[in-house]
């Protein structure tokens, strides 16, 4: 699995996203996050966005309406804190997913 982290420079309140791509046989992946570096150690809310299975009609409609939200699903993950680290189990992605990390509300 390949992971790329994106953050908005200078905005300590903006969500951090991790792009995950797995072109090989996908399986679950454990990810460790330094909890103290993310949002000052506050509890985290982590979600995973993945594409829905391809449907030509749904893609045409999304393009016509310029509304693409229906082409992906979002699932909340359960981060487990362990000292200054936070572990997240990333379920299989095929071929990609986006982790969205923000402070819990």
Rosetta blueprint (number, residue, H / E / L):
1 X L
2 X E
3 X E
4 X E
5 X E
6 X E
7 X L
8 X L
9 X L
10 X L
11 X L
12 X L
13 X L
14 X L
15 X L
16 X E
17 X E
18 X E
19 X E
20 X E
21 X E
22 X L
23 X L
24 X L
25 X L
26 X L
27 X L
28 X L
29 X E
30 X E
31 X E
32 X E
33 X E
34 X E
35 X H
36 X H
37 X H
38 X L
39 X H
40 X H
41 X H
42 X L
43 X L
44 X E
45 X E
46 X E
47 X E
48 X E
49 X E
50 X E
51 X E
52 X L
53 X L
54 X L
55 X L
56 X H
57 X H
58 X H
59 X H
60 X H
61 X H
62 X H
63 X H
64 X H
65 X H
66 X L
67 X L
68 X L
69 X H
70 X H
71 X H
72 X E
73 X E
74 X E
75 X E
76 X E
77 X E
78 X L
79 X L
80 X E
81 X E
82 X E
83 X L
84 X L
85 X E
86 X E
87 X E
88 X E
89 X E
90 X E
91 X L
92 X L
93 X L
94 X L
95 X L
96 X E
97 X E
98 X E
99 X E
100 X E
101 X E
102 X E
103 X E
104 X L
105 X L
